[in-house]
Amino acid sequence: MNFEFVLDKLNNYKNNLNREWLLTNGLGGYGSSSIIGAHSRIHQGYLIASLQAPVDRVLAFSKTNERLVCGSRIYDLTTAQHKGPYTSEFNQGNMHLSQFKYDGNVTFIYEAGGMRLTKTITLVHEKNQCTIAYTLENNGPAAGVVITPLMNYRKHSAHMTIDDLRFELPEEVFQEIRNENNGNVGFYYSPVSNSDVRISLISAGCEMVKRNNVYDENMELQHELDDGKDGLDCHIKPYDFVMEVAAGGVSKASFVCSVDVKSSTGRKKVNWPEFEEIDRDTAFVEAEKEKNRVQALIETAGFDEDDELAQVLTVAANQFIVKRKSSNKKSIIAGYPWLTDRGRDAMVAFTGICLETGHFDDAKSILLTFAKYIKNGLLPNEFPEEGGTPSNNTADASLWYFYAVYNYLKYVDNDEAWKFVEDEIYPYLQEIMGAYRKGTSYSIKMDDDALMQVGKCKPVDINALWYNALMTMEEISRGIARRTHNKPENYLAYAGGCSQLAIWVKEAFNTDFWYEEGGYLYNSISEEEKDTALCPDQLFAISLPFTMLDPEKEKSVVKVVKDNLYVGVGLKSLEEGTTWGFMLGAFIEAYLKVGGHSAQAIEEAKAMFEPVEKHLVTECIGNYSENFNSEKPYQPKGCFAQAWSVGEILRAYALLKK
């Protein structure tokens, strides 16, 4: 198996600026930029570190610029745009960029003046560390490359002015590293606002020279400008690193950038760790480790060796699984670059991200993380970027939790999995069920007809999820009763209660939610009105494991939704609304269901992945966007990599194989 994107034709700056790459480190930290090397948005850099995994993210290492030097000839490989006195000024080093590769690492290959410079960027898994491996091949006389790192310390959603930069990182905070024993050179610094953070950059294979001009001022970020924002950022570049190469020779160098956070033992601060000793091969070794880790992910998922789409989605899925320091367990980041972990997104994405890829231990850990933060029967909707207490303010996240647990048992159907659910998850399911039945925060309560009300209305998706949760709870209760010695009669009694409620919900749902004139389901109902807005959320009444409609109504809903809301890359939230990628999961599952999983239905569903495959190479390489505009050409919006988009598309794609 070979997971690799190789892109060329990179000399057009404008056409390639919005094609982005993403590397992640399993802690919520990430690296990102464009495939031509120019930053286009505020959330880009080689190392955006998470100080409290997976949140509190800061830009530490922005990028490196390179210049090839041979005698009096200089080839500037810098690719960037800056604000000039009258108009934007461009450095188009991408004119020398012959190839971009993404294989779990990111590689740029430049060719100029008989020289070939290969630059590979790697994020070390579960460390706030970035490595860069350089190889300079020379077919001419003696030459060299000058490498200029751009450094920073700011929140990843903020930007730096020169005044802010001079306050946060005055030149005197930079301390040199010069190790005569191993030849390592570099520097380190702690920002003024956070002395518990230390950022270091160490090289092997280079000489280090202090710069006079240390500020990269007014870098223009085109994506921000297009959104009507300021779009300017500033960085500091205190040193140059020089790697020489002999005539006809080859030279290598490694760079390692690390962000360390000083931990505490009680009131006592722990000393900084020693700086790593590296050699010329260190970054190359890390790149190979990461490439092997990616291949192991593909093998664990178990798709066919020649199934490229499954491989791409499998690798993308793993980028969202992160450690959460506060629970000491795993979580799912909702989207890069700016979202944190969210209950709704995590539970929707869970099946594709964890189960289809074979990460069953991570799945258990994630279920426990979100259970820990249940409050009044509500799953946390979002963890704050700054850390601290999450918000529990959504009606559907807890109901999606039942769906996640059901699928976990479906995929890992063994005694150990059932025992885990019985001992550690079932009490939380009971807590949620009790809160929803009695009524909880945000006017979430079961009405007299057993339907679920949120505020003054009863939404179609919430009630589809409510029925599914009741039926799930019945099935899990009966399953535990068959396996347990711990009062099985109690589980059976609970199952009976859920079964009776589900009967009432199904009866009321079919009576109240069917919109005969439109041939689909009302979006919501209340005492005052029934909302006829055509929304894709009604698909959950067909795609979930337990549903309430007869086959003819299901076919009608799918046809109406396909004719009015399906646009290839996703489904519109309304006929003129935002297009959502994650809704492809429910849509394709419903489409296959009403088509009886026939050969024709499967072939038609396969064709629906053609726009998906195109999107995977036109925006964030190998990943899927959060949402899109409602009109052609359906320009992507929101996060450029979204967990529930990737998870649901992978889950739907796997249905074609079953």
PyMOL commands that set and color helices and strands:
alter all, ss='L'
color gray80, all
select helices_A, chain A and resi 13-16+93-96+162-168+171-173+222-226+282-301+308-318+343-355+360-372+397-411+415-438+460-483+488-512+536-543+551-564+583-594+599-607+610-615+643-655
alter helices_A, ss='H'
color red, helices_A
select strands_A, chain A and resi 5-7+20-24+30-34+45-52+55-70+73-76+79-83+88-92+97-102+106-112+115-123+129-138+143-155+175-178+185-189+197-204+207-210+215-220+232-236+239-245+250-261+264-265+268-269+321-324+329-332+335-336+444-446+452-454+458-459+514-515+520-521+524-525+530-531+571-572+579-580+627-628+636-637+641-642
alter strands_A, ss='S'
color yellow, strands_A
deselect
rebuild
show_as cartoon
